[in-house]
Amino acid sequence: MSPPDVPSIDRPAVPMATATAFTAIPLPLSGEDQARADLYALLSRLLLAAPDGPLLDALAAADPVCAEGGDLALEQAWEQLTLASGVMDPDAVLDEFDTLFISIGTPPVNPYGSRYLSGFMNDTPLAELRADLARLGIQRAPGVGESEDHLGSLCETMRVLAAGAPGIARQPVARQQQFFETHVAPWYARCVADIASAEGANYYRLVARLAGAFLDIEAEAFAVGAAVPD
């Protein structure tokens, strides 16, 4: 896979490093890992808030993905999202986001790991996630409404682990893998399937497809030890 040229974005406040538990010399960041981090950042941005006009424009103008090894899922998902971004009205996407994730009562989709793993919000999986984040020196930024087990927040955490952030060093692949396999892999596929099939999902059906295709690649790479070495 040749990673997409992800446009620069302004991310909303999500869990970020406030202190590092590791003092090793910072690891060099390869182009492939930067691309991974950028795509995690984009998914975080799209899952935590509806894209505004400038982001839709940037996505519409983004370069295509060139698939390698015969796996076209990410290439196709990226193409569909960028094409849709060129014709979507920002207000329509905002209305869709609100309908799917913030509707009065119980929204059609609650993209929280604790709900998928235990059936309840704010349950044991969230407590275990917070304990792991504390060991990594990461905590939720003040004023952030979404909990740390929101899929968008977890994508931002993976970005931090892959690329580092102020106050925390980039983490080795083994540590990234451990976090992903514990807190993302067990439930992301069900979550993105729910987003894609939710009534009213139009643009976010394509966001879900991109998230699923990318996270599938991450899961496979970690499973076979094919992640880019540090």
C-alpha positions, 0 to 999 in steps of 0.5 A: 500500500502506498499511503494516502497523502492525508490533508492537514487538519485541525484536530479537536481536543482528544486524549493527548500526552501530558507526561511520559512514562518513558525516557528512552531516546526518541525513535526515528519516524519513517514515512510509512509510520507518518502516513499511518499517524496521519490517517489515524489523525484523520479518522479521529477528526471525522469520528469525533466531529463532522468535517467542515467545508475546508476539510471537505475541500482538502479531502476532495483534492487529496491524492489517491491511494495506490494499493499494493499486493492486490488489496484494493479495500483501502484504495477504493474506500479512500477514492469513494470518500474523496469523491463524496467530499467534493459534492457534500454540503457541510451542513448536510454532513453536520446534520448527518453526524448529529443524527447518527451520534448525538440525537436526542435519547439513544443515538443510532450509534454509540462508538464506545469500546466499553459498550461493545465489549461489555454491553454497558457504557463506562464499564470495566473495559473503560477502567482498564483502558484508563489504567493503560493510558496512565501507564503510557502517560496519556490522559483525556484533555480537560474539557473533552466530553467524549470518553477515552474509549470512543473510537475517534479518541482511540484513533488519536491515541494510536496516532500518539503512539505511532508518531509521538506528541509533546511530552511523550515519545513515540512508542515501539511497534510492540507497544503499539500492537499491544494497545491496538490488540487490547483496546481496538481490535476486539470491537472496531469491526462491529462498530464500523459495520454499525455506522455503515448500516445505520439509517441515515448514514450517507457520508459516514457510511464511507467514513466507516468503510475507510476506517474499517479498511485501514484498521483491518490493515493494521490488525493484519500487519500487527498479527503477522509482525509486518508493521514497519520496524522502529 
